[in-house]
Amino acid sequence: MIEFLSFILLFFIVCLFIIVVLGYTYFKKGIDTFRSILSGNNQRDTYNGNGRRHGSNGKQTVIDRRSPEEANRKIIPSNEGEYVDFEEE
């Protein structure tokens, strides 16, 4: 019987510890967010190094780091391809 009560007590202590740690984590995150809003530094975009930015809303934003000449370069040369006359049926 004493083993069962010690197990219940240990389980209760572990659960209480987990609740305190999670509460502290969310509290600290909330305080940091509040401080960043007060200081005006609410830029929450993160870059992952390959030209993509993850915003605070979770969507990806693509940043093109190519030069204008490289970005406007034709992919298919003008002497390739053929003209097809479209006929409606």
Gaussian input, Z-matrix of N, CA and C with variables (Angstrom, degrees):
# hf/3-21g

backbone

0 1
 N
 C     1     B1
 C     2     B2     1     A1
 N     3     B3     2     A2     1     D1
 C     4     B4     3     A3     2     D2
 C     5     B5     4     A4     3     D3
 N     6     B6     5     A5     4     D4
 C     7     B7     6     A6     5     D5
 C     8     B8     7     A7     6     D6
 N     9     B9     8     A8     7     D7
 C    10    B10     9     A9     8     D8
 C    11    B11    10    A10     9     D9
 N    12    B12    11    A11    10    D10
 C    13    B13    12    A12    11    D11
 C    14    B14    13    A13    12    D12
 N    15    B15    14    A14    13    D13
 C    16    B16    15    A15    14    D14
 C    17    B17    16    A16    15    D15
 N    18    B18    17    A17    16    D16
 C    19    B19    18    A18    17    D17
 C    20    B20    19    A19    18    D18
 N    21    B21    20    A20    19    D19
 C    22    B22    21    A21    20    D20
 C    23    B23    22    A22    21    D21
 N    24    B24    23    A23    22    D22
 C    25    B25    24    A24    23    D23
 C    26    B26    25    A25    24    D24
 N    27    B27    26    A26    25    D25
 C    28    B28    27    A27    26    D26
 C    29    B29    28    A28    27    D27
 N    30    B30    29    A29    28    D28
 C    31    B31    30    A30    29    D29
 C    32    B32    31    A31    30    D30
 N    33    B33    32    A32    31    D31
 C    34    B34    33    A33    32    D32
 C    35    B35    34    A34    33    D33
 N    36    B36    35    A35    34    D34
 C    37    B37    36    A36    35    D35
 C    38    B38    37    A37    36    D36
 N    39    B39    38    A38    37    D37
 C    40    B40    39    A39    38    D38
 C    41    B41    40    A40    39    D39
 N    42    B42    41    A41    40    D40
 C    43    B43    42    A42    41    D41
 C    44    B44    43    A43    42    D42
 N    45    B45    44    A44    43    D43
 C    46    B46    45    A45    44    D44
 C    47    B47    46    A46    45    D45
 N    48    B48    47    A47    46    D46
 C    49    B49    48    A48    47    D47
 C    50    B50    49    A49    48    D48
 N    51    B51    50    A50    49    D49
 C    52    B52    51    A51    50    D50
 C    53    B53    52    A52    51    D51
 N    54    B54    53    A53    52    D52
 C    55    B55    54    A54    53    D53
 C    56    B56    55    A55    54    D54
 N    57    B57    56    A56    55    D55
 C    58    B58    57    A57    56    D56
 C    59    B59    58    A58    57    D57
 N    60    B60    59    A59    58    D58
 C    61    B61    60    A60    59    D59
 C    62    B62    61    A61    60    D60
 N    63    B63    62    A62    61    D61
 C    64    B64    63    A63    62    D62
 C    65    B65    64    A64    63    D63
 N    66    B66    65    A65    64    D64
 C    67    B67    66    A66    65    D65
 C    68    B68    67    A67    66    D66
 N    69    B69    68    A68    67    D67
 C    70    B70    69    A69    68    D68
 C    71    B71    70    A70    69    D69
 N    72    B72    71    A71    70    D70
 C    73    B73    72    A72    71    D71
 C    74    B74    73    A73    72    D72
 N    75    B75    74    A74    73    D73
 C    76    B76    75    A75    74    D74
 C    77    B77    76    A76    75    D75
 N    78    B78    77    A77    76    D76
 C    79    B79    78    A78    77    D77
 C    80    B80    79    A79    78    D78
 N    81    B81    80    A80    79    D79
 C    82    B82    81    A81    80    D80
 C    83    B83    82    A82    81    D81
 N    84    B84    83    A83    82    D82
 C    85    B85    84    A84    83    D83
 C    86    B86    85    A85    84    D84
 N    87    B87    86    A86    85    D85
 C    88    B88    87    A87    86    D86
 C    89    B89    88    A88    87    D87
 N    90    B90    89    A89    88    D88
 C    91    B91    90    A90    89    D89
 C    92    B92    91    A91    90    D90
 N    93    B93    92    A92    91    D91
 C    94    B94    93    A93    92    D92
 C    95    B95    94    A94    93    D93
 N    96    B96    95    A95    94    D94
 C    97    B97    96    A96    95    D95
 C    98    B98    97    A97    96    D96
 N    99    B99    98    A98    97    D97
 C   100   B100    99    A99    98    D98
 C   101   B101   100   A100    99    D99
 N   102   B102   101   A101   100   D100
 C   103   B103   102   A102   101   D101
 C   104   B104   103   A103   102   D102
 N   105   B105   104   A104   103   D103
 C   106   B106   105   A105   104   D104
 C   107   B107   106   A106   105   D105
 N   108   B108   107   A107   106   D106
 C   109   B109   108   A108   107   D107
 C   110   B110   109   A109   108   D108
 N   111   B111   110   A110   109   D109
 C   112   B112   111   A111   110   D110
 C   113   B113   112   A112   111   D111
 N   114   B114   113   A113   112   D112
 C   115   B115   114   A114   113   D113
 C   116   B116   115   A115   114   D114
 N   117   B117   116   A116   115   D115
 C   118   B118   117   A117   116   D116
 C   119   B119   118   A118   117   D117
 N   120   B120   119   A119   118   D118
 C   121   B121   120   A120   119   D119
 C   122   B122   121   A121   120   D120
 N   123   B123   122   A122   121   D121
 C   124   B124   123   A123   122   D122
 C   125   B125   124   A124   123   D123
 N   126   B126   125   A125   124   D124
 C   127   B127   126   A126   125   D125
 C   128   B128   127   A127   126   D126
 N   129   B129   128   A128   127   D127
 C   130   B130   129   A129   128   D128
 C   131   B131   130   A130   129   D129
 N   132   B132   131   A131   130   D130
 C   133   B133   132   A132   131   D131
 C   134   B134   133   A133   132   D132
 N   135   B135   134   A134   133   D133
 C   136   B136   135   A135   134   D134
 C   137   B137   136   A136   135   D135
 N   138   B138   137   A137   136   D136
 C   139   B139   138   A138   137   D137
 C   140   B140   139   A139   138   D138
 N   141   B141   140   A140   139   D139
 C   142   B142   141   A141   140   D140
 C   143   B143   142   A142   141   D141
 N   144   B144   143   A143   142   D142
 C   145   B145   144   A144   143   D143
 C   146   B146   145   A145   144   D144
 N   147   B147   146   A146   145   D145
 C   148   B148   147   A147   146   D146
 C   149   B149   148   A148   147   D147
 N   150   B150   149   A149   148   D148
 C   151   B151   150   A150   149   D149
 C   152   B152   151   A151   150   D150
 N   153   B153   152   A152   151   D151
 C   154   B154   153   A153   152   D152
 C   155   B155   154   A154   153   D153
 N   156   B156   155   A155   154   D154
 C   157   B157   156   A156   155   D155
 C   158   B158   157   A157   156   D156
 N   159   B159   158   A158   157   D157
 C   160   B160   159   A159   158   D158
 C   161   B161   160   A160   159   D159
 N   162   B162   161   A161   160   D160
 C   163   B163   162   A162   161   D161
 C   164   B164   163   A163   162   D162
 N   165   B165   164   A164   163   D163
 C   166   B166   165   A165   164   D164
 C   167   B167   166   A166   165   D165
 N   168   B168   167   A167   166   D166
 C   169   B169   168   A168   167   D167
 C   170   B170   169   A169   168   D168
 N   171   B171   170   A170   169   D169
 C   172   B172   171   A171   170   D170
 C   173   B173   172   A172   171   D171
 N   174   B174   173   A173   172   D172
 C   175   B175   174   A174   173   D173
 C   176   B176   175   A175   174   D174
 N   177   B177   176   A176   175   D175
 C   178   B178   177   A177   176   D176
 C   179   B179   178   A178   177   D177
 N   180   B180   179   A179   178   D178
 C   181   B181   180   A180   179   D179
 C   182   B182   181   A181   180   D180
 N   183   B183   182   A182   181   D181
 C   184   B184   183   A183   182   D182
 C   185   B185   184   A184   183   D183
 N   186   B186   185   A185   184   D184
 C   187   B187   186   A186   185   D185
 C   188   B188   187   A187   186   D186
 N   189   B189   188   A188   187   D187
 C   190   B190   189   A189   188   D188
 C   191   B191   190   A190   189   D189
 N   192   B192   191   A191   190   D190
 C   193   B193   192   A192   191   D191
 C   194   B194   193   A193   192   D192
 N   195   B195   194   A194   193   D193
 C   196   B196   195   A195   194   D194
 C   197   B197   196   A196   195   D195
 N   198   B198   197   A197   196   D196
 C   199   B199   198   A198   197   D197
 C   200   B200   199   A199   198   D198
 N   201   B201   200   A200   199   D199
 C   202   B202   201   A201   200   D200
 C   203   B203   202   A202   201   D201
 N   204   B204   203   A203   202   D202
 C   205   B205   204   A204   203   D203
 C   206   B206   205   A205   204   D204
 N   207   B207   206   A206   205   D205
 C   208   B208   207   A207   206   D206
 C   209   B209   208   A208   207   D207
 N   210   B210   209   A209   208   D208
 C   211   B211   210   A210   209   D209
 C   212   B212   211   A211   210   D210
 N   213   B213   212   A212   211   D211
 C   214   B214   213   A213   212   D212
 C   215   B215   214   A214   213   D213
 N   216   B216   215   A215   214   D214
 C   217   B217   216   A216   215   D215
 C   218   B218   217   A217   216   D216
 N   219   B219   218   A218   217   D217
 C   220   B220   219   A219   218   D218
 C   221   B221   220   A220   219   D219
 N   222   B222   221   A221   220   D220
 C   223   B223   222   A222   221   D221
 C   224   B224   223   A223   222   D222
 N   225   B225   224   A224   223   D223
 C   226   B226   225   A225   224   D224
 C   227   B227   226   A226   225   D225
 N   228   B228   227   A227   226   D226
 C   229   B229   228   A228   227   D227
 C   230   B230   229   A229   228   D228
 N   231   B231   230   A230   229   D229
 C   232   B232   231   A231   230   D230
 C   233   B233   232   A232   231   D231
 N   234   B234   233   A233   232   D232
 C   235   B235   234   A234   233   D233
 C   236   B236   235   A235   234   D234
 N   237   B237   236   A236   235   D235
 C   238   B238   237   A237   236   D236
 C   239   B239   238   A238   237   D237
 N   240   B240   239   A239   238   D238
 C   241   B241   240   A240   239   D239
 C   242   B242   241   A241   240   D240
 N   243   B243   242   A242   241   D241
 C   244   B244   243   A243   242   D242
 C   245   B245   244   A244   243   D243
 N   246   B246   245   A245   244   D244
 C   247   B247   246   A246   245   D245
 C   248   B248   247   A247   246   D246
 N   249   B249   248   A248   247   D247
 C   250   B250   249   A249   248   D248
 C   251   B251   250   A250   249   D249
 N   252   B252   251   A251   250   D250
 C   253   B253   252   A252   251   D251
 C   254   B254   253   A253   252   D252
 N   255   B255   254   A254   253   D253
 C   256   B256   255   A255   254   D254
 C   257   B257   256   A256   255   D255
 N   258   B258   257   A257   256   D256
 C   259   B259   258   A258   257   D257
 C   260   B260   259   A259   258   D258
 N   261   B261   260   A260   259   D259
 C   262   B262   261   A261   260   D260
 C   263   B263   262   A262   261   D261
 N   264   B264   263   A263   262   D262
 C   265   B265   264   A264   263   D263
 C   266   B266   265   A265   264   D264

   B1=1.4460
   B2=1.5311
   B3=1.3252
   B4=1.4633
   B5=1.5281
   B6=1.3416
   B7=1.4672
   B8=1.5185
   B9=1.3249
   B10=1.4575
   B11=1.5249
   B12=1.3328
   B13=1.4613
   B14=1.5283
   B15=1.3225
   B16=1.4683
   B17=1.5274
   B18=1.3276
   B19=1.4629
   B20=1.5260
   B21=1.3265
   B22=1.4676
   B23=1.5272
   B24=1.3143
   B25=1.4605
   B26=1.5246
   B27=1.3146
   B28=1.4648
   B29=1.5276
   B30=1.3160
   B31=1.4572
   B32=1.5280
   B33=1.3232
   B34=1.4585
   B35=1.5249
   B36=1.3134
   B37=1.4669
   B38=1.5247
   B39=1.3325
   B40=1.4604
   B41=1.5302
   B42=1.3299
   B43=1.4671
   B44=1.5212
   B45=1.3196
   B46=1.4522
   B47=1.5251
   B48=1.3156
   B49=1.4655
   B50=1.5311
   B51=1.3221
   B52=1.4704
   B53=1.5253
   B54=1.3191
   B55=1.4639
   B56=1.5224
   B57=1.3115
   B58=1.4671
   B59=1.5295
   B60=1.3247
   B61=1.4716
   B62=1.5280
   B63=1.3342
   B64=1.4630
   B65=1.5262
   B66=1.3240
   B67=1.4591
   B68=1.5164
   B69=1.3245
   B70=1.4689
   B71=1.5239
   B72=1.3286
   B73=1.4606
   B74=1.5212
   B75=1.3319
   B76=1.4615
   B77=1.5232
   B78=1.2980
   B79=1.4632
   B80=1.5287
   B81=1.3258
   B82=1.4606
   B83=1.5215
   B84=1.3324
   B85=1.4628
   B86=1.5272
   B87=1.3081
   B88=1.4669
   B89=1.5134
   B90=1.3263
   B91=1.4730
   B92=1.5228
   B93=1.3401
   B94=1.4620
   B95=1.5262
   B96=1.3213
   B97=1.4618
   B98=1.5269
   B99=1.3138
   B100=1.4568
   B101=1.5255
   B102=1.3177
   B103=1.4689
   B104=1.5176
   B105=1.3412
   B106=1.4635
   B107=1.5192
   B108=1.3346
   B109=1.4634
   B110=1.5260
   B111=1.3189
   B112=1.4615
   B113=1.5228
   B114=1.3230
   B115=1.4613
   B116=1.5296
   B117=1.3149
   B118=1.4600
   B119=1.5039
   B120=1.2954
   B121=1.4653
   B122=1.5205
   B123=1.3410
   B124=1.4543
   B125=1.5193
   B126=1.3126
   B127=1.4677
   B128=1.5221
   B129=1.3393
   B130=1.4571
   B131=1.5169
   B132=1.3380
   B133=1.4559
   B134=1.5135
   B135=1.3152
   B136=1.4527
   B137=1.5118
   B138=1.3118
   B139=1.4519
   B140=1.5146
   B141=1.3361
   B142=1.4534
   B143=1.5200
   B144=1.3472
   B145=1.4486
   B146=1.5149
   B147=1.3121
   B148=1.4663
   B149=1.5175
   B150=1.3235
   B151=1.4531
   B152=1.5115
   B153=1.2970
   B154=1.4586
   B155=1.5250
   B156=1.2984
   B157=1.4553
   B158=1.5215
   B159=1.3038
   B160=1.4586
   B161=1.5192
   B162=1.3187
   B163=1.4505
   B164=1.5105
   B165=1.3245
   B166=1.4556
   B167=1.5199
   B168=1.3463
   B169=1.4511
   B170=1.5210
   B171=1.3327
   B172=1.4519
   B173=1.5103
   B174=1.3307
   B175=1.4564
   B176=1.5234
   B177=1.3305
   B178=1.4593
   B179=1.5214
   B180=1.3197
   B181=1.4453
   B182=1.5201
   B183=1.3264
   B184=1.4518
   B185=1.5206
   B186=1.3194
   B187=1.4614
   B188=1.5126
   B189=1.3248
   B190=1.4633
   B191=1.5196
   B192=1.3259
   B193=1.4634
   B194=1.5308
   B195=1.3419
   B196=1.4615
   B197=1.5208
   B198=1.3378
   B199=1.4648
   B200=1.5281
   B201=1.3389
   B202=1.4686
   B203=1.5337
   B204=1.3303
   B205=1.4634
   B206=1.5299
   B207=1.3164
   B208=1.4534
   B209=1.5313
   B210=1.3279
   B211=1.4617
   B212=1.5233
   B213=1.3402
   B214=1.4719
   B215=1.5144
   B216=1.3082
   B217=1.4593
   B218=1.5243
   B219=1.3295
   B220=1.4598
   B221=1.5197
   B222=1.3103
   B223=1.4542
   B224=1.5265
   B225=1.3139
   B226=1.4650
   B227=1.5190
   B228=1.3331
   B229=1.4688
   B230=1.5294
   B231=1.3335
   B232=1.4604
   B233=1.5255
   B234=1.3444
   B235=1.4597
   B236=1.5289
   B237=1.3162
   B238=1.4588
   B239=1.5158
   B240=1.3034
   B241=1.4559
   B242=1.5174
   B243=1.3105
   B244=1.4595
   B245=1.5046
   B246=1.3214
   B247=1.4479
   B248=1.5165
   B249=1.3106
   B250=1.4666
   B251=1.5165
   B252=1.3274
   B253=1.4564
   B254=1.5291
   B255=1.2973
   B256=1.4645
   B257=1.5145
   B258=1.3019
   B259=1.4584
   B260=1.5170
   B261=1.3394
   B262=1.4512
   B263=1.5123
   B264=1.3015
   B265=1.4634
   B266=1.4998
   A1=110.72
   A2=115.78
   A3=119.62
   A4=110.87
   A5=116.20
   A6=119.53
   A7=110.21
   A8=116.10
   A9=120.33
   A10=110.99
   A11=117.14
   A12=120.51
   A13=111.65
   A14=117.47
   A15=119.56
   A16=110.52
   A17=116.95
   A18=120.28
   A19=110.96
   A20=116.99
   A21=121.47
   A22=110.24
   A23=117.59
   A24=121.59
   A25=110.95
   A26=117.01
   A27=120.87
   A28=110.67
   A29=117.43
   A30=121.65
   A31=110.73
   A32=117.32
   A33=122.22
   A34=111.30
   A35=117.83
   A36=121.72
   A37=110.39
   A38=117.63
   A39=120.88
   A40=110.56
   A41=117.36
   A42=120.94
   A43=111.02
   A44=117.37
   A45=121.62
   A46=111.14
   A47=117.22
   A48=121.53
   A49=110.73
   A50=116.93
   A51=120.84
   A52=110.38
   A53=117.39
   A54=120.96
   A55=111.03
   A56=117.50
   A57=121.00
   A58=110.45
   A59=118.12
   A60=121.15
   A61=110.51
   A62=117.27
   A63=120.01
   A64=111.51
   A65=117.21
   A66=120.70
   A67=111.65
   A68=116.40
   A69=120.01
   A70=110.79
   A71=117.63
   A72=121.16
   A73=110.94
   A74=117.03
   A75=119.87
   A76=111.64
   A77=117.79
   A78=121.18
   A79=110.40
   A80=116.55
   A81=120.19
   A82=110.64
   A83=117.53
   A84=120.88
   A85=110.68
   A86=116.73
   A87=120.84
   A88=111.89
   A89=116.91
   A90=120.49
   A91=110.40
   A92=118.41
   A93=121.19
   A94=111.14
   A95=117.27
   A96=120.89
   A97=110.38
   A98=117.06
   A99=121.57
   A100=110.98
   A101=117.12
   A102=120.46
   A103=111.85
   A104=117.38
   A105=119.15
   A106=111.23
   A107=117.29
   A108=119.95
   A109=109.86
   A110=117.27
   A111=120.17
   A112=112.26
   A113=116.90
   A114=119.57
   A115=111.52
   A116=118.02
   A117=120.96
   A118=113.27
   A119=117.85
   A120=121.77
   A121=108.73
   A122=116.55
   A123=119.36
   A124=111.18
   A125=117.67
   A126=122.80
   A127=107.49
   A128=116.95
   A129=120.08
   A130=111.84
   A131=117.20
   A132=119.46
   A133=109.42
   A134=116.69
   A135=121.10
   A136=109.05
   A137=116.42
   A138=122.15
   A139=108.88
   A140=116.02
   A141=118.05
   A142=111.80
   A143=118.31
   A144=120.90
   A145=116.11
   A146=119.93
   A147=119.08
   A148=112.03
   A149=117.48
   A150=120.60
   A151=114.03
   A152=118.10
   A153=120.46
   A154=109.08
   A155=114.25
   A156=120.13
   A157=107.76
   A158=116.33
   A159=121.44
   A160=107.46
   A161=116.12
   A162=120.52
   A163=112.12
   A164=114.27
   A165=119.30
   A166=111.79
   A167=117.14
   A168=118.92
   A169=112.22
   A170=118.67
   A171=122.48
   A172=114.32
   A173=118.43
   A174=120.83
   A175=110.04
   A176=115.54
   A177=120.00
   A178=110.06
   A179=116.18
   A180=123.14
   A181=106.75
   A182=116.54
   A183=120.92
   A184=108.61
   A185=116.36
   A186=122.69
   A187=107.74
   A188=116.12
   A189=122.14
   A190=108.88
   A191=117.05
   A192=121.48
   A193=112.22
   A194=116.52
   A195=119.31
   A196=110.17
   A197=115.99
   A198=120.81
   A199=108.37
   A200=118.29
   A201=119.77
   A202=113.01
   A203=116.61
   A204=119.32
   A205=110.91
   A206=115.84
   A207=119.81
   A208=111.36
   A209=117.20
   A210=120.61
   A211=111.89
   A212=117.70
   A213=121.31
   A214=113.05
   A215=117.75
   A216=122.07
   A217=110.34
   A218=115.78
   A219=121.11
   A220=109.12
   A221=116.24
   A222=120.95
   A223=110.15
   A224=116.42
   A225=120.99
   A226=107.76
   A227=118.68
   A228=120.78
   A229=111.17
   A230=115.91
   A231=120.26
   A232=112.41
   A233=119.08
   A234=120.42
   A235=112.20
   A236=117.78
   A237=121.08
   A238=109.70
   A239=115.70
   A240=120.91
   A241=109.72
   A242=116.91
   A243=120.79
   A244=108.95
   A245=114.74
   A246=121.21
   A247=108.67
   A248=116.59
   A249=121.21
   A250=107.93
   A251=115.54
   A252=120.22
   A253=108.38
   A254=116.71
   A255=121.83
   A256=109.79
   A257=116.83
   A258=121.36
   A259=108.56
   A260=114.90
   A261=119.47
   A262=109.60
   A263=117.73
   A264=120.73
   A265=111.49
   D1=-39.41
   D2=-179.30
   D3=-68.24
   D4=-31.63
   D5=177.91
   D6=-66.67
   D7=-40.12
   D8=179.71
   D9=-64.70
   D10=-43.28
   D11=179.14
   D12=-66.75
   D13=-36.23
   D14=177.55
   D15=-68.88
   D16=-35.18
   D17=176.29
   D18=-65.08
   D19=-43.73
   D20=178.04
   D21=-62.71
   D22=-41.96
   D23=178.39
   D24=-64.03
   D25=-43.88
   D26=177.87
   D27=-63.31
   D28=-43.19
   D29=178.21
   D30=-61.34
   D31=-42.97
   D32=177.94
   D33=-62.57
   D34=-41.59
   D35=179.96
   D36=-66.07
   D37=-42.74
   D38=178.88
   D39=-63.41
   D40=-44.71
   D41=178.28
   D42=-61.69
   D43=-42.42
   D44=178.20
   D45=-62.90
   D46=-40.23
   D47=177.73
   D48=-62.73
   D49=-43.93
   D50=179.74
   D51=-63.73
   D52=-41.99
   D53=178.96
   D54=-63.57
   D55=-41.43
   D56=179.46
   D57=-65.47
   D58=-43.26
   D59=-179.53
   D60=-64.30
   D61=-46.10
   D62=178.78
   D63=-64.14
   D64=-40.47
   D65=177.56
   D66=-61.98
   D67=-43.53
   D68=178.44
   D69=-63.17
   D70=-40.68
   D71=-179.45
   D72=-62.47
   D73=-48.88
   D74=179.87
   D75=-67.47
   D76=-35.75
   D77=177.54
   D78=-64.11
   D79=-44.97
   D80=-179.93
   D81=-64.85
   D82=-40.73
   D83=178.30
   D84=-62.95
   D85=-40.06
   D86=177.92
   D87=-65.89
   D88=-42.40
   D89=178.33
   D90=-64.26
   D91=-41.70
   D92=178.73
   D93=-63.46
   D94=-41.39
   D95=177.66
   D96=-63.89
   D97=-43.32
   D98=179.06
   D99=-62.12
   D100=-42.55
   D101=178.85
   D102=-65.89
   D103=-38.36
   D104=179.73
   D105=-68.71
   D106=-33.03
   D107=176.92
   D108=-69.00
   D109=-41.74
   D110=179.56
   D111=-65.93
   D112=-35.62
   D113=-178.07
   D114=-83.14
   D115=-7.86
   D116=179.90
   D117=84.14
   D118=3.81
   D119=-179.33
   D120=-100.27
   D121=72.46
   D122=-178.31
   D123=-106.22
   D124=30.15
   D125=175.16
   D126=-77.06
   D127=110.69
   D128=-174.59
   D129=-114.64
   D130=19.26
   D131=178.79
   D132=-81.26
   D133=141.98
   D134=177.92
   D135=-122.55
   D136=137.98
   D137=179.19
   D138=-100.93
   D139=144.41
   D140=179.30
   D141=-113.26
   D142=13.70
   D143=169.30
   D144=91.19
   D145=-13.52
   D146=-178.80
   D147=-114.28
   D148=27.55
   D149=175.69
   D150=89.56
   D151=4.58
   D152=178.26
   D153=-112.89
   D154=140.35
   D155=-177.98
   D156=-121.20
   D157=132.20
   D158=176.47
   D159=-100.54
   D160=115.39
   D161=-178.85
   D162=-81.73
   D163=179.98
   D164=-178.58
   D165=-70.71
   D166=-17.56
   D167=178.30
   D168=-90.56
   D169=1.24
   D170=175.62
   D171=89.38
   D172=-8.12
   D173=179.72
   D174=-83.87
   D175=155.42
   D176=179.08
   D177=-92.60
   D178=140.91
   D179=172.91
   D180=-117.69
   D181=128.78
   D182=-178.37
   D183=-93.82
   D184=128.88
   D185=177.85
   D186=-111.27
   D187=119.68
   D188=-178.48
   D189=-88.56
   D190=114.19
   D191=-177.52
   D192=-102.25
   D193=13.63
   D194=178.65
   D195=-79.70
   D196=159.69
   D197=175.30
   D198=-71.85
   D199=157.58
   D200=179.28
   D201=-59.41
   D202=-34.84
   D203=179.00
   D204=-65.28
   D205=-42.41
   D206=-179.88
   D207=-70.80
   D208=-35.13
   D209=-179.78
   D210=-70.26
   D211=-33.13
   D212=-178.39
   D213=-92.00
   D214=4.61
   D215=-178.99
   D216=-66.77
   D217=137.40
   D218=177.78
   D219=-72.54
   D220=135.96
   D221=-179.59
   D222=-84.59
   D223=-43.70
   D224=178.85
   D225=-103.92
   D226=124.45
   D227=179.57
   D228=-61.60
   D229=155.07
   D230=-176.41
   D231=-69.62
   D232=-19.93
   D233=-179.44
   D234=-87.37
   D235=0.59
   D236=177.47
   D237=-105.13
   D238=154.73
   D239=178.94
   D240=94.60
   D241=171.09
   D242=-179.56
   D243=-143.38
   D244=155.58
   D245=178.22
   D246=-87.52
   D247=131.57
   D248=178.17
   D249=-116.68
   D250=122.04
   D251=-179.89
   D252=-78.63
   D253=121.79
   D254=-177.63
   D255=-82.29
   D256=127.92
   D257=176.75
   D258=-118.93
   D259=127.12
   D260=179.31
   D261=-81.28
   D262=139.65
   D263=-179.05
   D264=-95.82

